[in-house]
Amino acid sequence: MSGDSSGAKPNAKSEIFDPTFTNFVRRIVSVPHSEIKAKLDAEREAKRASMVSASRVSASSSKAH
């Protein structure tokens, strides 16, 4: 195995410019920040609303006992 580099490692350029990966990254980067922020804010608000309603349910059930 000494000194034989024929096909041992893929060409660095072929890894960097892989069309599938490049297209994938372009799709990710093309999403506007405002769209991502709006979705995150909506998820955060939904989680907060479910936490509040869950705490109300547990508080009212503990009072009933």
C-alpha atoms as a printed R data frame, in Angstrom:
   type eleno elety resid chain resno       x      y      z
1  ATOM     1    CA   MET     A     1   0.000  0.000  0.000
2  ATOM     2    CA   SER     A     2   2.969  2.301  0.015
3  ATOM     3    CA   GLY     A     3   2.769  5.178 -2.452
4  ATOM     4    CA   ASP     A     4  -0.228  3.921 -4.433
5  ATOM     5    CA   SER     A     5  -2.763  6.731 -4.635
6  ATOM     6    CA   SER     A     6  -4.677  5.549 -7.687
7  ATOM     7    CA   GLY     A     7  -8.296  5.974 -6.689
8  ATOM     8    CA   ALA     A     8  -7.637  5.896 -2.961
9  ATOM     9    CA   LYS     A     9  -9.163  9.331 -2.362
10 ATOM    10    CA   PRO     A    10 -11.785 11.084 -4.485
11 ATOM    11    CA   ASN     A    11 -10.712 14.240 -6.249
12 ATOM    12    CA   ALA     A    12 -11.267 17.275 -3.994
13 ATOM    13    CA   LYS     A    13 -12.766 19.293 -6.833
14 ATOM    14    CA   SER     A    14 -15.362 16.631 -7.592
15 ATOM    15    CA   GLU     A    15 -16.448 16.694 -3.947
16 ATOM    16    CA   ILE     A    16 -16.707 20.479 -3.783
17 ATOM    17    CA   PHE     A    17 -18.649 20.882 -7.016
18 ATOM    18    CA   ASP     A    18 -21.073 18.006 -6.655
19 ATOM    19    CA   PRO     A    19 -24.165 19.238 -8.551
20 ATOM    20    CA   THR     A    20 -26.621 17.520 -6.204
21 ATOM    21    CA   PHE     A    21 -25.084 19.056 -3.101
22 ATOM    22    CA   THR     A    22 -24.693 22.449 -4.801
23 ATOM    23    CA   ASN     A    23 -28.360 22.516 -5.800
24 ATOM    24    CA   PHE     A    24 -29.379 21.462 -2.293
25 ATOM    25    CA   VAL     A    25 -27.380 24.289 -0.731
26 ATOM    26    CA   ARG     A    26 -28.764 26.812 -3.221
27 ATOM    27    CA   ARG     A    27 -32.325 25.844 -2.273
28 ATOM    28    CA   ILE     A    28 -31.549 26.284  1.422
29 ATOM    29    CA   VAL     A    29 -29.808 29.624  0.968
30 ATOM    30    CA   SER     A    30 -32.550 30.956 -1.308
31 ATOM    31    CA   VAL     A    31 -35.143 30.921  1.506
32 ATOM    32    CA   PRO     A    32 -35.554 34.483  2.793
33 ATOM    33    CA   HIS     A    33 -34.683 35.170  6.424
34 ATOM    34    CA   SER     A    34 -38.088 36.739  7.025
35 ATOM    35    CA   GLU     A    35 -39.839 33.519  5.967
36 ATOM    36    CA   ILE     A    36 -37.729 31.407  8.319
37 ATOM    37    CA   LYS     A    37 -38.233 33.880 11.172
38 ATOM    38    CA   ALA     A    38 -42.003 33.944 10.637
39 ATOM    39    CA   LYS     A    39 -42.196 30.135 10.825
40 ATOM    40    CA   LEU     A    40 -40.019 29.996 13.931
41 ATOM    41    CA   ASP     A    41 -42.087 32.705 15.624
42 ATOM    42    CA   ALA     A    42 -45.307 30.832 14.788
43 ATOM    43    CA   GLU     A    43 -43.895 27.584 16.220
44 ATOM    44    CA   ARG     A    44 -42.712 29.385 19.346
45 ATOM    45    CA   GLU     A    45 -46.138 30.979 19.844
46 ATOM    46    CA   ALA     A    46 -47.898 27.634 19.350
47 ATOM    47    CA   LYS     A    47 -45.590 25.990 21.882
48 ATOM    48    CA   ARG     A    48 -46.176 28.810 24.362
49 ATOM    49    CA   ALA     A    49 -49.957 28.530 23.911
50 ATOM    50    CA   SER     A    50 -49.877 24.769 24.484
51 ATOM    51    CA   MET     A    51 -47.722 25.226 27.606
52 ATOM    52    CA   VAL     A    52 -50.122 27.804 28.997
53 ATOM    53    CA   SER     A    53 -53.164 25.631 28.353
54 ATOM    54    CA   ALA     A    54 -51.397 22.582 29.811
55 ATOM    55    CA   SER     A    55 -50.482 24.488 32.961
56 ATOM    56    CA   ARG     A    56 -54.076 25.706 33.303
57 ATOM    57    CA   VAL     A    57 -55.357 22.144 33.007
58 ATOM    58    CA   SER     A    58 -52.923 20.822 35.602
59 ATOM    59    CA   ALA     A    59 -53.673 23.740 37.941
60 ATOM    60    CA   SER     A    60 -57.415 23.241 37.690
61 ATOM    61    CA   SER     A    61 -57.140 19.480 38.155
62 ATOM    62    CA   SER     A    62 -54.998 19.921 41.259
63 ATOM    63    CA   LYS     A    63 -57.609 22.275 42.734
64 ATOM    64    CA   ALA     A    64 -60.352 19.719 42.152
65 ATOM    65    CA   HIS     A    65 -58.640 17.157 44.400
